[in-house]
Amino acid sequence: MALSRLNRIIAVVILIFAIIYGWKCLFEARRPPCYTIDVKYFGSNIPTSSDNEDFSIKPFKIPFERSQVDDMVNRVSKTRFYEPQILIDNNLVNKSTYGFNRQTIEMVRDYLINTYDWKKTVQELNTFDHYKTNIA
């Protein structure tokens, strides 16, 4: 009787070790490798010293300069659009199937050039508080 009880205990211990070993082999072996990421800085290769950085929070207002708006309007007005239809394999194809609808983008361009009030939008944005800071 004692021998059969010992055999049962040994069998249970072996079964427990087999389950643990199978679990480790099945699931831990499938873990993807852990990759390291090299820290790269945008701009110069020399990182800025954190001792000299100013982390204070400073309020600011969005500036409105008419020259910048005129430059942007000038650039938008010079936008060239694709032909409304092209010939592919002797079939006329509307190019809007390849991207943005031409009539819609022309309406947006005309709205930005003629109707949109840039100064009013900047004034509305400046009614909110804006802040600048360095993030470490």
Backbone as a chain_set.jsonl record, in Angstrom:
{"seq": "MALSRLNRIIAVVILIFAIIYGWKCLFEARRPPCYTIDVKYFGSNIPTSSDNEDFSIKPFKIPFERSQVDDMVNRVSKTRFYEPQILIDNNLVNKSTYGFNRQTIEMVRDYLINTYDWKKTVQELNTFDHYKTNIA", "coords": {"N": [[0.812, -1.185, 0.0], [1.947, 1.201, 0.756], [3.842, 1.507, -1.199], [2.368, 1.872, -3.553], [1.168, 4.297, -2.96], [3.401, 5.965, -2.834], [4.174, 5.747, -5.488], [2.04, 7.073, -6.706], [2.411, 9.692, -5.726], [4.903, 10.307, -6.847], [4.183, 10.159, -9.544], [2.349, 12.292, -9.706], [4.048, 14.459, -9.098], [5.838, 14.3, -11.263], [4.019, 14.76, -13.326], [3.241, 17.409, -12.739], [5.711, 18.759, -13.127], [6.012, 18.196, -15.859], [3.854, 19.596, -16.954], [4.55, 22.24, -16.271], [7.002, 22.459, -17.672], [6.102, 22.047, -20.305], [4.4, 24.261, -20.578], [6.241, 26.402, -20.405], [7.862, 25.857, -22.648], [5.988, 26.016, -24.708], [4.708, 28.585, -24.59], [6.527, 30.607, -23.692], [8.629, 30.39, -25.456], [7.605, 31.447, -27.736], [7.585, 34.16, -27.516], [8.18, 37.338, -28.901], [11.365, 38.755, -29.83], [12.884, 41.21, -27.735], [13.298, 44.435, -28.723], [15.762, 46.981, -28.904], [15.772, 50.498, -28.834], [17.464, 52.957, -30.488], [18.254, 56.114, -29.345], [17.685, 58.903, -31.162], [18.408, 62.164, -32.252], [16.579, 64.867, -33.603], [17.754, 67.101, -35.864], [20.776, 68.699, -35.006], [23.541, 66.53, -34.186], [24.289, 66.723, -31.612], [23.057, 66.424, -28.476], [20.98, 68.644, -26.616], [21.934, 70.24, -23.607], [20.473, 69.405, -20.558], [20.811, 70.952, -18.37], [20.867, 73.641, -19.025], [18.451, 74.144, -20.169], [15.289, 75.741, -20.467], [12.473, 75.149, -18.74], [10.202, 76.477, -18.18], [6.784, 77.594, -18.315], [5.375, 79.483, -20.78], [3.148, 82.032, -21.752], [1.639, 82.744, -24.959], [0.655, 84.545, -27.919], [-1.037, 84.037, -31.0], [0.484, 85.24, -33.824], [-0.597, 87.675, -36.235], [0.156, 88.34, -39.399], [-0.148, 90.272, -42.153], [1.386, 90.008, -44.459], [2.204, 87.328, -44.475], [-0.244, 86.034, -44.814], [-0.971, 87.052, -47.313], [1.075, 85.919, -48.847], [0.481, 83.172, -48.551], [-2.094, 83.091, -49.715], [-1.396, 83.835, -52.29], [0.183, 81.624, -53.033], [-1.725, 79.555, -52.878], [-3.504, 80.411, -54.837], [-2.012, 79.971, -57.095], [-2.133, 77.297, -57.497], [-2.046, 74.372, -59.415], [-4.323, 72.344, -61.114], [-5.291, 68.977, -61.935], [-6.268, 67.614, -65.117], [-9.779, 67.455, -65.799], [-10.781, 65.121, -66.988], [-9.331, 62.144, -68.242], [-7.847, 60.159, -70.85], [-7.887, 56.778, -70.903], [-7.033, 53.782, -72.198], [-8.756, 54.198, -74.42], [-11.016, 55.134, -73.093], [-12.827, 57.648, -71.432], [-11.86, 58.796, -68.351], [-12.74, 59.917, -65.199], [-10.634, 61.815, -63.273], [-10.999, 62.143, -60.58], [-11.5, 59.767, -59.451], [-9.081, 58.839, -58.78], [-8.236, 60.253, -56.623], [-8.654, 63.312, -54.868], [-11.726, 65.064, -55.367], [-11.981, 67.197, -58.077], [-13.688, 69.467, -58.474], [-14.554, 69.977, -55.884], [-12.16, 70.627, -54.528], [-11.462, 72.906, -55.927], [-13.528, 74.596, -55.125], [-12.91, 74.794, -52.407], [-10.417, 76.058, -52.585], [-11.176, 78.535, -53.773], [-12.805, 79.497, -51.721], [-10.929, 79.801, -49.622], [-9.311, 81.791, -50.714], [-11.023, 83.97, -51.392], [-13.181, 84.283, -49.518], [-12.708, 83.391, -46.854], [-11.969, 84.61, -43.637], [-9.098, 85.437, -42.462], [-7.916, 87.049, -40.492], [-9.965, 87.345, -38.591], [-10.218, 84.704, -37.746], [-7.733, 84.259, -36.512], [-7.964, 86.103, -34.449], [-10.101, 84.939, -33.029], [-8.892, 82.533, -32.249], [-6.951, 83.563, -30.578], [-8.441, 84.291, -28.399], [-8.367, 82.203, -26.694], [-6.241, 80.672, -24.219], [-2.822, 80.205, -24.843], [0.153, 78.297, -24.617], [3.72, 77.876, -24.312], [6.398, 75.571, -23.945], [9.393, 73.739, -23.084], [9.77, 70.313, -23.616], [11.007, 67.654, -21.888]], "CA": [[0.0, 0.0, 0.0], [2.833, 2.351, 0.827], [4.522, 1.641, -2.477], [1.454, 2.458, -4.53], [0.99, 5.709, -2.593], [4.627, 6.629, -3.27], [4.11, 5.824, -6.954], [1.098, 8.137, -7.06], [3.05, 10.982, -5.431], [5.928, 10.514, -7.887], [3.48, 10.424, -10.802], [1.793, 13.65, -9.634], [5.171, 15.396, -9.193], [6.307, 14.265, -12.661], [2.982, 15.419, -14.125], [3.344, 18.854, -12.495], [6.9, 19.242, -13.836], [5.753, 18.11, -17.298], [2.96, 20.709, -17.306], [5.344, 23.475, -16.193], [7.959, 22.451, -18.781], [5.339, 22.248, -21.539], [3.941, 25.655, -20.581], [7.38, 27.266, -20.736], [8.271, 25.606, -24.036], [4.944, 26.401, -25.649], [4.355, 29.994, -24.597], [7.654, 31.522, -23.54], [9.474, 30.308, -26.643], [6.971, 32.207, -28.811], [7.67, 35.598, -27.28], [9.068, 38.007, -29.853], [12.538, 39.336, -29.166], [12.746, 42.581, -27.267], [14.182, 45.287, -29.497], [16.191, 48.219, -28.272], [15.609, 51.648, -29.711], [18.516, 53.952, -30.347], [17.719, 57.463, -29.236], [18.257, 59.786, -32.176], [17.918, 63.526, -32.122], [16.267, 65.547, -34.844], [18.57, 68.313, -35.902], [22.2, 68.416, -34.85], [23.818, 65.277, -33.488], [24.658, 67.012, -30.234], [21.856, 66.696, -27.682], [21.081, 69.842, -25.786], [22.156, 69.971, -22.191], [19.266, 69.667, -19.776], [21.116, 71.921, -17.318], [20.635, 75.0, -19.506], [17.134, 74.273, -20.782], [14.265, 76.468, -19.728], [11.241, 74.377, -18.745], [9.093, 77.301, -17.703], [5.627, 77.669, -19.202], [5.22, 80.886, -21.178], [1.984, 82.283, -22.608], [1.916, 83.431, -26.221], [-0.474, 84.826, -28.798], [-0.777, 83.709, -32.399], [0.647, 86.512, -34.535], [-1.246, 87.832, -37.529], [0.908, 89.223, -40.291], [-0.83, 90.316, -43.446], [2.304, 89.549, -45.507], [2.156, 85.864, -44.513], [-1.526, 85.649, -45.398], [-0.889, 87.355, -48.743], [1.946, 84.908, -49.453], [-0.265, 81.921, -48.597], [-3.147, 83.243, -50.718], [-0.709, 83.817, -53.578], [0.568, 80.238, -53.33], [-2.935, 78.769, -53.122], [-4.085, 80.831, -56.118], [-1.183, 79.433, -58.175], [-2.263, 75.841, -57.52], [-2.443, 73.794, -60.694], [-5.149, 71.162, -60.947], [-5.224, 68.0, -63.012], [-7.349, 67.69, -66.099], [-10.953, 66.803, -65.224], [-10.928, 63.776, -67.528], [-8.187, 61.661, -69.013], [-8.159, 59.052, -71.74], [-7.158, 55.554, -70.587], [-7.532, 52.662, -73.011], [-9.864, 54.719, -75.221], [-12.151, 55.463, -72.233], [-12.647, 58.852, -70.637], [-11.916, 58.462, -66.931], [-12.707, 61.074, -64.317], [-9.469, 61.633, -62.41], [-11.327, 62.183, -59.16], [-11.47, 58.399, -58.939], [-7.72, 58.592, -58.327], [-7.877, 61.138, -55.522], [-9.627, 64.311, -54.427], [-12.614, 65.566, -56.397], [-11.453, 68.476, -58.55], [-14.631, 70.562, -58.246], [-14.555, 70.268, -54.451], [-10.925, 71.316, -54.139], [-11.534, 74.253, -56.497], [-14.401, 75.377, -54.243], [-12.152, 75.075, -51.188], [-9.416, 77.073, -52.928], [-11.848, 79.827, -53.94], [-13.244, 79.936, -50.4], [-9.759, 80.274, -48.877], [-8.779, 83.013, -51.321], [-11.963, 85.09, -51.482], [-14.192, 84.4, -48.473], [-12.227, 83.079, -45.506], [-11.435, 85.773, -42.925], [-7.938, 84.954, -41.708], [-7.704, 87.888, -39.31], [-10.998, 87.004, -37.617], [-9.892, 83.387, -37.196], [-6.614, 84.429, -35.58], [-8.506, 86.773, -33.26], [-10.87, 83.944, -32.272], [-7.937, 81.612, -31.624], [-6.25, 84.27, -29.504], [-9.281, 84.413, -27.206], [-7.983, 81.091, -25.825], [-4.878, 80.756, -23.689], [-1.836, 79.342, -25.494], [1.386, 78.251, -23.835], [4.886, 77.201, -24.878], [7.388, 75.08, -22.991], [10.25, 72.664, -23.568], [9.409, 69.018, -23.044], [12.21, 66.825, -21.77]], "C": [[0.852, 1.245, 0.0], [3.529, 2.577, -0.497], [3.596, 2.271, -3.519], [1.188, 3.938, -4.227], [2.197, 6.518, -3.02], [4.642, 6.779, -4.785], [3.153, 6.93, -7.403], [1.703, 9.517, -6.829], [4.096, 11.298, -6.487], [5.255, 10.85, -9.219], [2.906, 11.839, -10.823], [2.901, 14.683, -9.768], [5.688, 15.45, -10.623], [5.297, 14.969, -13.563], [3.043, 16.936, -13.958], [4.549, 19.431, -13.225], [6.701, 19.204, -15.351], [4.855, 19.257, -17.755], [3.731, 22.028, -17.292], [6.312, 23.561, -17.361], [7.241, 22.697, -20.115], [4.842, 23.677, -21.672], [5.07, 26.589, -20.995], [7.795, 27.092, -22.188], [7.252, 26.147, -25.025], [4.757, 27.907, -25.73], [5.549, 30.933, -24.493], [8.584, 31.481, -24.737], [8.902, 31.145, -27.776], [7.027, 33.711, -28.596], [8.595, 36.225, -28.315], [10.265, 38.597, -29.119], [12.278, 40.787, -28.789], [13.768, 43.443, -28.002], [14.57, 46.515, -28.688], [16.074, 49.331, -29.299], [16.743, 52.617, -29.437], [17.87, 55.324, -30.314], [18.441, 58.332, -30.25], [17.623, 61.153, -32.011], [17.64, 64.092, -33.5], [17.022, 66.866, -34.834], [20.028, 67.932, -35.772], [22.381, 67.139, -34.039], [24.167, 65.487, -32.026], [23.386, 67.287, -29.443], [22.059, 67.923, -26.807], [21.233, 69.447, -24.329], [20.904, 70.32, -21.407], [19.524, 70.668, -18.657], [20.735, 73.337, -17.732], [19.227, 75.2, -20.066], [16.155, 74.965, -19.848], [12.952, 75.696, -19.846], [10.056, 75.181, -18.227], [7.992, 77.351, -18.763], [5.353, 79.137, -19.485], [3.97, 81.046, -22.043], [2.417, 82.957, -23.912], [0.609, 83.644, -26.973], [-0.072, 84.457, -30.218], [-0.651, 85.022, -33.161], [-0.132, 86.507, -35.85], [-0.433, 88.832, -38.329], [0.272, 89.135, -41.67], [0.07, 89.798, -44.567], [2.299, 88.022, -45.609], [0.854, 85.37, -45.141], [-1.514, 85.908, -46.897], [-0.027, 86.329, -49.47], [1.206, 83.579, -49.589], [-1.365, 81.979, -49.657], [-2.547, 83.211, -52.115], [-0.335, 82.389, -53.967], [-0.652, 79.38, -53.656], [-3.54, 79.134, -54.469], [-3.286, 80.307, -57.305], [-1.26, 77.91, -58.281], [-2.729, 75.379, -58.887], [-3.215, 72.511, -60.421], [-4.972, 70.238, -62.139], [-6.382, 68.218, -63.977], [-8.561, 66.939, -65.556], [-11.169, 65.384, -65.746], [-9.675, 63.411, -68.298], [-8.635, 60.465, -69.837], [-7.279, 57.867, -71.367], [-7.815, 54.42, -71.357], [-8.8, 53.045, -73.771], [-11.138, 54.958, -74.403], [-11.841, 56.749, -71.481], [-12.86, 58.497, -69.17], [-11.837, 59.754, -66.14], [-11.576, 60.871, -63.326], [-9.8, 61.709, -60.934], [-11.403, 60.778, -58.583], [-10.085, 58.041, -58.429], [-7.329, 59.472, -57.154], [-9.013, 62.082, -55.191], [-10.451, 64.798, -55.606], [-12.185, 66.98, -56.797], [-12.399, 69.636, -58.255], [-14.647, 70.954, -56.763], [-13.318, 71.046, -54.054], [-10.869, 72.711, -54.75], [-12.431, 75.151, -55.646], [-13.678, 75.738, -52.948], [-11.113, 76.154, -51.456], [-10.059, 78.453, -53.061], [-12.331, 80.376, -52.6], [-12.067, 80.49, -49.605], [-9.243, 81.601, -49.417], [-9.745, 84.187, -51.145], [-12.836, 85.311, -50.245], [-13.633, 84.286, -47.064], [-11.566, 84.297, -44.876], [-10.321, 85.308, -41.987], [-7.748, 85.737, -40.411], [-8.718, 87.553, -38.216], [-10.693, 85.656, -36.96], [-8.754, 83.477, -36.198], [-7.091, 85.117, -34.306], [-9.315, 85.805, -32.402], [-9.944, 82.959, -31.571], [-7.222, 82.269, -30.454], [-7.142, 84.552, -28.293], [-8.994, 83.289, -26.216], [-6.558, 81.305, -25.337], [-3.997, 79.74, -24.408], [-0.547, 79.425, -24.7], [2.46, 77.501, -24.6], [5.772, 76.733, -23.743], [8.271, 74.061, -23.689], [9.838, 71.385, -22.866], [10.646, 68.143, -23.052], [11.904, 65.406, -22.145]], "O": [[0.533, 2.228, -0.668], [3.78, 3.72, -0.88], [4.031, 3.129, -4.288], [1.005, 4.737, -5.146], [2.05, 7.636, -3.514], [5.069, 7.809, -5.309], [3.429, 7.639, -8.371], [1.527, 10.416, -7.652], [4.171, 12.428, -6.971], [5.715, 11.736, -9.939], [2.97, 12.515, -11.85], [2.731, 15.68, -10.47], [5.95, 16.534, -11.143], [5.688, 15.702, -14.471], [2.909, 17.67, -14.938], [4.439, 20.472, -13.872], [7.178, 20.095, -16.055], [5.072, 19.827, -18.824], [3.58, 22.843, -18.202], [6.439, 24.616, -17.982], [7.719, 23.464, -20.95], [4.861, 24.242, -22.765], [4.879, 27.467, -21.837], [8.053, 28.075, -22.883], [7.624, 26.681, -26.07], [4.658, 28.456, -26.828], [5.567, 31.968, -25.159], [9.272, 32.466, -25.005], [9.635, 31.519, -28.691], [6.547, 34.464, -29.443], [9.677, 35.7, -28.579], [10.185, 38.902, -27.929], [11.529, 41.492, -29.465], [14.971, 43.2, -27.907], [13.784, 47.018, -27.885], [16.26, 49.109, -30.495], [16.956, 53.042, -28.302], [17.037, 55.65, -31.159], [19.662, 58.478, -30.201], [16.445, 61.272, -31.671], [18.377, 63.83, -34.45], [16.922, 67.645, -33.885], [20.471, 66.948, -36.364], [21.487, 66.724, -33.302], [24.324, 64.519, -31.281], [22.702, 68.276, -29.705], [23.159, 68.196, -26.327], [20.705, 68.424, -23.892], [20.341, 71.402, -21.571], [18.581, 71.182, -18.056], [20.328, 74.143, -16.896], [18.855, 76.324, -20.403], [16.188, 74.8, -18.629], [12.384, 75.602, -20.934], [9.022, 74.614, -17.875], [8.248, 77.173, -19.954], [5.131, 79.933, -18.572], [3.762, 80.266, -22.973], [3.433, 83.65, -23.957], [-0.404, 83.003, -26.692], [1.099, 84.554, -30.586], [-1.575, 85.834, -33.148], [-0.298, 85.467, -36.487], [-0.346, 90.01, -37.982], [0.173, 88.062, -42.265], [-0.425, 89.21, -45.528], [2.381, 87.478, -46.71], [0.852, 84.405, -45.906], [-1.991, 85.08, -47.673], [-0.358, 85.914, -50.581], [1.295, 82.927, -50.629], [-1.548, 81.024, -50.412], [-3.128, 82.622, -53.026], [-0.522, 81.994, -55.117], [-0.624, 78.578, -54.589], [-4.039, 78.259, -55.176], [-3.821, 80.207, -58.41], [-0.532, 77.304, -59.067], [-3.682, 75.919, -59.45], [-2.808, 71.693, -59.596], [-4.556, 70.665, -63.216], [-7.345, 68.921, -63.672], [-8.403, 65.898, -64.918], [-11.686, 64.533, -65.022], [-9.041, 64.26, -68.924], [-9.661, 59.845, -69.559], [-6.057, 57.938, -71.5], [-9.002, 54.138, -71.188], [-9.788, 52.311, -73.765], [-12.232, 54.981, -74.969], [-10.741, 56.925, -70.958], [-13.905, 57.965, -68.794], [-10.966, 60.589, -66.386], [-11.551, 59.869, -62.612], [-8.957, 61.37, -60.104], [-11.375, 60.606, -57.365], [-9.924, 57.048, -57.72], [-6.175, 59.433, -56.728], [-10.185, 61.705, -55.228], [-9.936, 64.931, -56.716], [-12.046, 67.855, -55.942], [-11.945, 70.696, -57.824], [-14.743, 72.137, -56.434], [-13.416, 72.027, -53.317], [-10.286, 73.616, -54.152], [-12.134, 76.331, -55.463], [-13.815, 76.855, -52.448], [-10.943, 77.066, -50.647], [-9.543, 79.431, -52.52], [-12.274, 81.584, -52.368], [-12.19, 81.542, -48.977], [-8.785, 82.446, -48.648], [-9.319, 85.284, -50.784], [-13.197, 86.454, -49.961], [-14.055, 85.023, -46.173], [-10.714, 84.94, -45.489], [-10.573, 84.849, -40.873], [-7.456, 85.16, -39.364], [-8.36, 87.486, -37.04], [-10.889, 85.491, -35.756], [-8.802, 82.84, -35.146], [-6.671, 84.753, -33.208], [-9.224, 85.846, -31.175], [-10.185, 82.591, -30.421], [-6.922, 81.615, -29.456], [-6.647, 85.008, -27.263], [-9.332, 83.396, -25.037], [-5.774, 82.023, -25.956], [-4.366, 78.576, -24.564], [-0.192, 80.481, -24.176], [2.175, 76.624, -25.415], [5.89, 77.397, -22.713], [7.931, 73.574, -24.767], [9.587, 71.38, -21.661], [11.257, 67.919, -24.097], [12.79, 64.553, -22.11]]}, "num_chains": 1, "name": "protein.A"}
